[in-house]
Amino acid sequence: MKAHTINSNGITEGVIWKQLLSFFFPILLGTFFQQLYNTVDAIVVGQYLGKQALAAVGGGTGTAINLLIGFFTGLSSGATVVISQHYGAKNEEKVSQAIHTAIALALAGGLLISILGYAFTRPLLELIGTPDDILPLAVRYMHIYFIGGIPVVMYNMGAGIFRAMGDSRSPFYFLLASCLTNIVLDVLFVGGFGMNVEGAAIATVISQLLSMVLIFVWLMRRKDSARLQIRKISFEKKLLSQMLMIGLPAGIQSIMYTISNLIIQAAINQFGTDTAAAWAGWSKLDQIFWMFINAFGIAITTFVGQNFGAGKIDRAKKGVRTVVLMSIVSTFVIEAGYFLIGDYGLMLFITDSAVLSIGSEILRYIVPWYISYIAIELLSGAIRGVGKSLVPTLISVFGICVLRIIWIYAVPSFDQTIFGVLASYPFSWVVTSALFIIYYFKGHIYDRRWR
């Protein structure tokens, strides 16, 4: 029986800037609600259970979780690229096989996360120096969290599948439903039933399970070749190999990012409580820029992937130029906003005048350099969109991770201030951007003969 024809989604046709923006905004809103959910989650736990419980479900616990979850999130990007290319080429059989392979990969990855996460919870927490009074709470929280490994990985993979097909709205709706459910259950379990950190962990698992169910239902209800059929969930070896070749480097890159950020955090902590608190407050405000630029990066990866798969190379190149221009304009607006009202934003998180002063100095030092990061996010996204992941990962790991770590260990010899540490950001951004620009224009990335 012949499959239904894949629906046109506009990414491979129509006005480029309109298609990019229509894809971009749901991703941005989804990221915003994810941040809001994390903030409200912390407020509920902190208000009802106190500072020890708050530390047990955040901080080092979050870092330990990100080491594993971040790896599999990077891995899912390989599936997104493979599916987007076949979807753009309207290859119905390959789209179906790729989707079922991606689901199988998510199920296997989620199971592996549950096993590894549960087994290595205590060693991971001890490795990052979790205080003794927090450790038992953190272990209990993470054990329950990792039991829900499959739903966590499945949401990221499912979101990638929908975005690969040009649909960024459905993942946003799934995330919104999950976030609202988590907030309600947090208040109910922790505040109403008097449960400890276990209540927060159970709420998270249930909300992630809801998002997984929604993804399965929506995919199973599709009428085209992207329809999910449970009996077809299996690995197609060639497609799995392609997904791993693209996704594994991205997963490794995520781990390296986390490690380098931990080293920078340790260097900042050496300047005392006020500086550490100022950095923590600024990091919350800093998320505004990263929400925008990450959403643009996801959008251009799918845009290039589909158009490359459809053989529309010129359209892919025009899309990259368009999204770079939009990102530059957005970045200048965001930078102006930081300078005009950034201090008031810091006041939402910082009340101490000395800490606020340091936070303001950090803001004015970092913000002007945002513009130098654009090429890293967008060009790496475009390069991955054509199916090349190794070189972007090598560039990112060298420029963002290795150079930054070298800088952190070398800086005390010539600058012992906080700004010596902060300089690692513009230094690594400028060098890495230059490498990406050179590779994008000289690396024959759109030439299939070089693939």
N, C-alpha and C positions, 0 to 999 in steps of 0.2 A: 504494500500500500504506500502510495506516495505521500511524503510528509508535507505539511503546510509550508508555504513559502515564508521565509524569515521576514518579519515586518521591518519596514524602513523606519529609522529613528532620526534621520536628519543629520547625523554626524558626518556622513559621507556626502552630504549635499546641502544646499541652502547657504544662507549668509553665515560666514564663519564666526564672526564675533557674537552673533545672537546664539548660535548653537553652543559656543563655549560658555557663555554666561548662563544659559539655561541649564547647563550641566554643572556649572561651578557653584551656583547658589545653594542647591540642596546639600551639596557636600559641606559647604561652609556652615550652614545652619545645623547640620548633623554634628559637626565638630563643636559648635557652640553649645549645643544641648549636652554633649558628652562632658564638656568642661563644667557646665552648670550642674549636671548630675553628680560629678565628683565633688564639687563644692558643697552641695546640699547634703550629700552622703557624709562628708566630714563634719558638717555642722550638727547633724543628728547624732552621730556617734559621740562627738565632743561634748555636746550639751547633756546628753543622757548618761553617758558612761565615764566621762572625764578624760584627762589628758593622756593617761596610760593606754586606754583603749583607742584613743585617737591615733597615738603613735603606733599602736599595734596594727591598725588597718591602713596606715599611710606611711610616708617616709621611706625607711629602708625596706619595709614590706612591699611597697609599690615597686621599688627598684628590683627586688628579687623576682617579683612576678613578671615585670617587663623583660627581664633577661630571657625568659622562656616564651612568653606570649609574643614579644616583639620579633623573635626569630620566626615563629610560624606566621605572623602577620606579613613579614617580608616574603616568606615562602609563598603565600597566597597571591602575591603580586605577579608571580610567574604564571599562574593560572589565568589571571586577568588579561595579561598580554596575549597569551595563546588564544584565549576565547575571543578577544576583541579582533584579532587578525582574521580568524576564520569567519567571524560574524560579518566583518566588513567585506570579506570576499564572497559572502552569501553561500558558503560551503556548509550546507545543512547537516550532512552526515558528520563532519568534523566538529561542528558546534555541539551537536548532541553528545558525541564521544568525549569531547573536552569537558563539558559540564559534568557528566557522570564520573569522569576521572577526577575532576576537582573535588566533587563531593566525597568520593572515596578517599582522596588524600586528606581532606579535612577530618573525616572520621578517624583515620589512622593517626593523624597528627594529634587530634584531641585526646585519643586514648593514651598516646605516648606522653603527652603533657600531664595527664592525670597520674600516670605511674611515676614518671620522673619527679614531678612536682611534689607529690605526696612523700616520696622516698627521700628527697633531698631538701625538704623544707628546713629542718633544723640546721643542717650543715651550711646552707645558704645564708640563713639568718645570723648564724654565728660568725660566718666569714665576713659579713659587712658590719660586724660589731654591734649587734642589737643588744641594748642594755638588759641585764638579767631580770629586772622587774617587768619588762615588756615581753620578753621571749616566750613565756607560756601562752599569753594571749595571742601573740602573733602566730605561733605554731597552730593553735586551734583554728584561727581564722583562715590560714592558708590551706590547712588540710581540707576544710570544707570547700574552699574556693577551687582547689585543684580537682576535687571530685567532679566538678562541673567543667572539666577541661574541654569536652566535646562541644557543648553549646558555645563556649567562648570562641573556639577556633572556627566553628561553623558560621557564626555571625560574620566574622572577618572574610571568610571565603565566600559566603553568600553575597555580601555587599560587593565584593570584587566581581562576582559573576554578573550581577545586575548592571554594575557600572561598565563592564566590558561590552554589554549590549546597548549602551547608551542611556541606561535608566539609572539616574542618581537619586530620583525621588523615592522609589520604593525602599532603599536602604535607610533613607532619612526617616520615613514613616516607621520602619521596624525599630530603629534606634529610639525614636521618640516614645513609642509604646513601651519599650524596654526600660527607658529612663524613668518614665512616670510610674511604672509598676515598681521599680526598685525603690523610688522615694517613698511611695505609699507603704510598701512592705517594711522598709526601714523604720518608719514611724510606728507601724503596727507591731512589729516584732521586738524592736528595741525599746520604744517608748511605752507601748501598750501592754505587751506581754512580759516586759522586764527581762528579756533575753540579753545576754552579753554580746560579745563580738560574734558569737555563733549566729545570732539573729541577723546581723549585717551580712555575714557570709551567705547564709541561706537566702536572704533577699536578693543578693547578687546572682546566685545560681539560678533561682526561679526566673528572674527577669531575663537572663541570658537564654534560658530554656524557651521562654516565650518568643524571643527573636528567632531562635532556630526553627520553631514550629511555623512561624509566619513565613520564613524563607522557604521551607519545604512546601507549604500550602500554595504559596504564590507561584513557585516553579512548577508544581504539579498541575496547576490550573491553566498554564499557558497553552495556547492552541497552535503554536508553531513548533519548529524543530528544537527549540530550546526547552521543551517540556521535560520535566524530570519524571522518570519512571523508576521506582524503587528497585525493580528486578534488574535494571540495567546498570546499577551502581557497581562499577568495577574499574580496574586500571587498564587503560590502553597504553601499551608500553612506549610507543614512540611519543605520544602526547605527554605522558608522564615524564619522560626524559627531557622534553622541551621545557616543561613547567619547572622541573628541578634545576635545569641549567640556568634559567632566568631567575628563579625564586631563591635558590640557595645562596648566591652571592648577596642578594638583598637582605636575607635573614642574618647572615654573618655580619653584614654592615650594621644592622640594627644592634647586635650585641656589642660591636666595637664602639658605637655611639654611646651606649649606656656606660661602658667601662670608662671612656674618656670623660664623660660627664661626672662620674663618680670621683675621678682624680681631680677635676677642677673644683668640685664641691669640697673635697678634702683640703685643697689649697686655700680656698676662700674661708673655710672654718678656722684656719690658723690665725686669721686677723681678729678673732674675737666674736663675742655674741652679737654685738651691734651690727657688725658687717654681715654676719651670717643671717641675721634677721632681716636686714635691708635687702640682701640678695634673695631671700625667700619671698619677701613682699614684691620685689621687682619681677621675679619669675612669674608671678600670677598675672601681672599686667603685660608682661612680655608675650603672653600667649596670643594676644590679639593679632600681632604680625604673623605668627607661625600658623594660626588658623587660616589666614588668607593665603599665604604662600603655599602651604601644603595642599589646600583645595585646588589652587591653580595647577600644582604639580600632578595631582591625580587626574584632573581634567585633561591635561595635554597628553598624558600617557595613553589614555583611552582614545583620544582624538587621533593621535598619530597611529596607534595600533590599528584602528579600524580603517583609516584611509590608506595606510601602508598595505594592509591586507587586500583592500579594494584596488590597489594599483594606482591610487591617486596621490602620487608623490608630491606634485606641486601644491596640492591642497594641504597636505601634511606640513610642508615647509611654511606655507602661508599661515597655517594655524599656529606654528611655533612663533613666528614673528608677531602675530596678533596677541598671543597670550603674554609674550614678553612686554609688549607695549602696555597692555592692561595692567600687568604686574608693576611696572615702573610707575605708572600713574597712581595706582593704589598705594604703593609703598611711600611715595612722596606725601600723599594725603595722610597716611597713618603716622609718618614721621612728624608732620606738622601738628597733628593732634596730640602726639606725645609731648611735644615742646610747649603747646598751649595749655593743655589741661592734665598733663601726665602727673604732676604733683598732687592734684586732687584725687586722681586714681590711686596713687600710692597710699593716700590717707584712708582708703577703704580697708587696707591691710595693716597699716603702720600708724601707731599713735604716738610713739616716743619721738621727740623732736630730733635727738641725735641720730637715731636710726633713719628717720625720714630724710635728714640731710644727706646721709650716705646714699640712700636709695635714689635721691634726686641726682646725685653726682654720677651714679652708675647709669641711670637713664640717659643723661646727656652725653655720656661717653659712648654707649653702645648704639643708640638709635641712629646716628648719622651713617653708620656702616651697614645698615640693613640692605641698602641698595646693592651692596657688593655680593649679597647672597643669592640674588634672583637667578643668576645663570646656573648656579649649582642645582637648585630645585627643578627648574624648568628644562634645562638641557639634559639633565640626567633622566628626567621623566620622558622626554622625547626619544632619547637613545634607547631606553628600555622599551618604549612603545614599538620599536622596530625589531625587538627581540634580542637586543644585545645588553647583557647585564654585567658581564665580568669586568670589562674596562671601566664602566661607571663606578662599580664597587671598588676597584683598585684605586681609582682617582680619589674617591670619597674617603676611603680608609686611610690613604696616605695623607691627603690634604687636611681632612677634618679631624682625624684621630691621631695618627702618628706624629704629624707636625705639632699638633696641639699639646700632646703629651711631652714631646721634646721641649717645647717652649716652657711648659709649666715647671719642668725640672731645671731648666737653664736660667729662668728669669731671676731667681734670687741673687745671682752673681752680679747683676747690673741694675735691678729695680726691685726693691723689697716692699713696694706698695701694692694695694689692691688693683691699681690700674695696670701694673705689670702683668698680673694674672689675666685681667680682662682683655689685654692686648692680644691674647691668644686667639680671640674671636675674629677681629678684623684681619689679623695676619693669616689665619687659616682660610678665611672666606675669600680673600683676594687671590691667594695662591691657587686654591681649588677652582675658583671661577675661571681663572686664566687657563688652567689645564682643560676644563670642560669646553671652553670656547674654541681652543685649538683642536681638540678632538672632534667636536661637532662639525667644524668646517673642513677639517683635513682628514677625517677618519673614514670617509666614504660610507657613512652609516646607512644611507638610503639605497646603496648599490647592492643588489642581491648577490652579485658575484663575490662580494667580500664577506658574506654571511657564513 
